[in-house]
């Protein structure tokens, strides 16, 4: 039970961090929110992929649900930035509104 929870938190961290890397600029959110949004992105992305009929016939690592989790987590990070009014920091150092 504890190992499952720790695995879910670790997966949320990996997916959330990957989603933040995909987005342009620097997101002004905490590590905890990165894990939460990554975990939610993983759940929703995997659910959507399996609802569309994905089946991993070869076994092993499931790449498609992982990528879907990153995309959903990136969308959730953008929504979180919009709702909280946080700004993205661009490479030039100027603040830009979250699109």
Buried (B, 14 or more C-beta within 10 A) or exposed (E): EEEEEEEBBEBBBBBBBBBBEEBEBEBEBEEEBBBBBBBBBBBBBBBBBBEEEEEEEEEEEBEBBBBBBBBBBBBBBBEBBEEEEBBBBEEEEEEEEBE
